[in-house]
Amino acid sequence: MLGVLGVLIAIALIIYMAYKGWGIIPASLLCAIIVVITNSGDIWNALSVNYINGFKYFAGTYFLIFVLGALFGQVMGDSGSANAISLKLLDWFGESRAILVVTLATAVLTYGGVNLFIVIFTVYPLALILFKAADIPKRLIVATVGAGAATLTMTSLPGSPSIQNLIPAQVLGTTATAAPLMGIIVSVFLLGASLWYIQGQAKKAKANGEHFVPGPRDNMDKISLTDASNLPDWKIAFLPLVMVIVVIFLLKGKIDAIYGVSIALGVGILLTYLFNWKRFSNPLKALNDGCSNSVMALINTSAIVGFGFVVQNVAAFQAFVKFALGLKFNPLISEAIAVNVIAGITGSASGGLTIFMKTMGPAFLKMGVNPEALHRVASIASGGLDSLPHSGAVITLLMVMGLTHKEAYKDLGVVTVVIPLIGTALAIAIGVLFY
């Protein structure tokens, strides 16, 4: 009992510390020690082995993704390509639809297979320009990117290449297009509800006299829309972005996904340099700044993953798993609750989904539950409590955009936790009625 209580206290404390401005590294280490002490574990082993293994796993796996993603975003901004694309989007949709444009741009990229961590770096310069032009508070960029990257294209949209849509298929024998009716209906709900909420918050902010204010790291001089004379043609500016998606699709299934995405980003960076070499005031500085800007986001996210590894290796964690998997409801309801509980504790949608599928996926199939409904409900459910404040993806979003939990998490939480939980309930209802 003390161990379970210790895990709950540690998760609550790390959330509180994040809101109070603690760095995620000291917060994760302190809370990891609380977990170990309350579970009568070996502190040194927990920190030097479990924590470090989690840190190394994430940093080692995603190092190139973070560096290349940050560099791609940097060269897109320094070359004027981000400006040119933003101007064209403004021309197509108008300043009043900045939130819609950023959401759709993010959704298109993630549905094309671009990882959430990469999308953050790619879309952020565009979002800054569009939100400045529309005079929408910067804090709402976080929720807007979350709506496009961490909801429908991550869990519900049939055919999505996201890992959250592929994990169930490996166990249940389904495909990425499982339960298309359920997936499409929930996707429409997630997109519509998210846009409705964010637009409403933007109107409230305007009524309260809030304006767009850039952060200290946002060099708005380089991404200003006031002078378009030296910008590349928008079609040329779009080409590296399009090629990133094309290369990802061409390499899909042929090599490891992370290698494929890394190659695609490398192609995008080279093309941006090639097409815009004369527009760079200092090409080497752009290279150095882009690589450097990725480091803190990578380290902080790795630290929270290290904390998650410590939690997963104590006895109390198995008690949570056993509780979640032993619920006696309709199978789809039990599945949704179990996936959410595990994803919430680990701060990871893929982690919660993997643990559930490995331990209970085959058993649920034996109950005679429709495998496609199981697949889609599990996938959608994984995108709920995974986005609590201690989630690595949440930490990364806020770090890259230079915002704190206190400034931006409330809106992100509504879009990536509250609305997806309602979407999960909708998916269960559809599963019970039609599957």
Buried (B, 14 or more C-beta within 10 A) or exposed (E): EEBBEBBBBBBEBBBBBBEEEBEBBEBBBBBBBBBBBBBEBEEEEBBEBBBBBBBBBBBEEBBBBBBBBBBBBBBBBBBBBBBBBBBBBBEEBEBEBBBBBBBBBBBBBBBBBBBBBBBBBBBBBBBBBBBBBBBBBBBBBBBBBBBBBBBBBBBBBBEBBBBBBBBBBEBBEBEBBBBEEBBBBBBBBBBEBBBEBBBEBBEEBBEEEBEBEBEEEBBEEBBEBEEEEEBBEBEBBBBBBEBBBBBBEEBEEEEEBBEBBBBBBBBBBEBBBEBBEEBBEEBEEBBEBBBEBBEBBBBBBBBBBBBBBBBBBBEBBEBBBEBBBEBEEEBBBBBBBBBBBBBBBBBBBBBBBBBBBEBBBEEBBEEEBBBBBBBBBBBBBBBBBBBBBBBBBBBBBBBBBBBBBEBBBBBBBBBBBBBBBBBBBBBBEBBBEEB
